[in-house]
Amino acid sequence: SELEANNKHLKLTLNTIQQREQMETTAKFQDIEQENKRLQDRIGELMQQISQLQVSVFCFSHSSKIKHSFSLNYPTN
C-alpha cells in the first residue's frame, strides 16, 4: 500500500542520514586525531628547543663566571 511504501522510503532516508552523520563524525574524529598528533609533535620540538636554550644559557653563564674569575686572578693591567 501507499502507507507502507512511504514508511519504507522514510526508513531508507533515515538510514542514509544516519550513515552520512556517522561518516562525518568519523572524519571529524580523524581530523582531531591528526591535529592532536601535529600539536604533540610541535610540543616535542619546542621542548627540545627549550632544553637547547637551557644548555646554552648554562654554558654562557658558566663561561662568564670563568672569565670574571680569570680576570680577578689574572688582571691584564
C-alpha positions, 0 to 999 in steps of 0.5 A: 500500500501507499502507507507502507511504501512511504514508511519504507522510503522514510526508513531508507532516508533515515538510514542514509542520514544516519550513515552520512552523520556517522561518516562525518563524525568519523572524519571529524574524529580523524581530523582531531586525531591528526591535529592532536598528533601535529600539536604533540609533535610541535610540543616535542620540538619546542621542548627540545628547543627549550632544553637547547636554550637551557644548555646554552644559557648554562654554558654562557653563564658558566663561561662568564663566571670563568672569565670574571674569575680569570680576570680577578686572578689574572688582571691584564693591567 
